[in-house]
Each structure stands twice: as C-alpha cells, then as structure tokens.
C-alpha cells in the first residue's frame, strides 16, 4: 500500500532530482523510496551481527556430534 508524504527540499535540488530520476527511468517518488530503503537497511544489523554470541556449543555424548565438532573445529 502506498501513501502520500510531503517533503520539503531545497528548490535547487528539485530540477536536479527530476532530471536524475528521468535519466534513470524512475519517478522522484521511486528514487526517494529507494534511497530511504538503502539508508534504513544500512542501519539494521546483519544476520551474523544480530546472532553473534547468542549460541554456545554444548557437549553431547554422540559420535556424530563428535565427528561434526572435529570437522568444523568447534
């Protein structure tokens, strides 16, 4: 679902942003949406950053577990 959003930007930037969007085959709205998604995604932790340190290795008396532990140097 799309919704309207009013933005206030420098008037010198308006024609530049319209030209840039047209050159890349997008609307200014699509351009702003893409840039906002990139900014938001850049601030979110990666999967490994999010889960680092949350798990620990537990010893189990299972030969398959011992083989995996040796194989992956855990």
N, C-alpha and C positions, 0 to 999 in steps of 0.2 A: 504494500500500500504506500502510495506517495502522498506527501503533504507539502504544503507551501511553507516557505521560510523567507522572511525578508532579511536581506543583508545590506549593510552599509559599507561601501568600499570607496576608496579614493577615485575621483572621477577620471583621472588619467589612466587608471587601470581598466576601466570599463571597455574602451575600444580595443585595448591590447588583449584582454581576456576573450572578447568576442572573436577577434581575429585568430587567436591561438586555437580556440575551440573549433572554429570553422575549418582551419587548416588541418586539424586532426579528425574532422568528421564527427564532432560531438557538439552538443549544446553546452552552454555555460553551466547549466544545472548538472549535467553529467560530469563535466570537468570538476566542479566543486565537490560533487558526491564522491568521485574517485579519489580526489586529494584528501578528503576527510576520512575515507576508509583507510587510506595508507597511513595517515597520522595516528588514527585510533589503533590500527594493527601494530604499529611500531612500538606503542606503549604497553602492549599486552605481553606477558611473559611467554616464552616458547614452552613447548611441552616439557622439555627436559629441565628448564629453569623452574617450572611450576612443581615438578615432582621430585627434584633433586633432594636427597636426604630424607625422603618420606618412607623409604623401604629399607629393610635390613635383611641380611642373609641369616636364615635360621638353619642350624644343623639338623639333618634328618638321617636316621639310620636306614637309608635306602641306597642300594648300589647304583641305581640310575641317577639319583641325586649326586652321589659322589663322582660319578663319571662326568656329569654336566658341570659340576663345580671345578673339576680338574680341567676340563676342556675350555671353559671360559675364564679360568683363573680367578675364581671368586673366593 
